[in-house]
């Protein structure tokens, strides 16, 4: 069991070289795996959207695209979707591992009490965990829809998208991009995965709590200004 746990940490959390001690601290694998599915799936969705716009709107009167080019774009969209699904597997696996580790290290609900007078300045859900949950759910939704697109297109001529495929791609593209934005927010605003080594590790293990403390400071400033 301990060997399995070590393998899980190595592959899921990037702890390939041990427990984070010098000279080889762990580095999250998840951020290195997400760019490929985002790129492949976004391209697939955008080509489906173009197909819908060209065949179902007056766009065809403004520009001319040959049937051969349209067929080629449909094939590119299909194969890009397949590559997106394949590359999404390691991204999803490492993302789940990171989320589980974050869940174990944090409480879903947070209460911040000001030491000076005991006033509760924040009592609610941990914003970092909530962001991670929404991020993960949107990614899983995109993966499921991509599987649906692959399954329903596989027998079509030139893998041309149906109306269902076009609708799903139109809805999923903004959801995927918003999920990518949330992933960046978790890193740059909450510091997820960036405090595992050196001086950064000494600053604190939980940037979500640091964010809540920052909010407490904002509350104090507003109170001094009478807001």
Secondary structure, DSSP 8 states (H G I E B T S, - for coil): -HHHHHHHHHHHS--TTSSS-TTS----SHHHHHHHHHHHHHHHHHHHHHHHHHHHSTHHHH----HHHHHHHHHHHHHHHHHHHHHHHHHHHHHHHHHHHHHHHS-SEEEEE-TTT--EEEEEE-HHHHHHHHHHHHHHHHHHHHHHHHHHHTTSGGG---HHHHHHHHHHHHHHHHHHHHHHHHHHTT-TT--SSHHHHHH-S-HHHHHHHHHHHHHHHHHHTT-
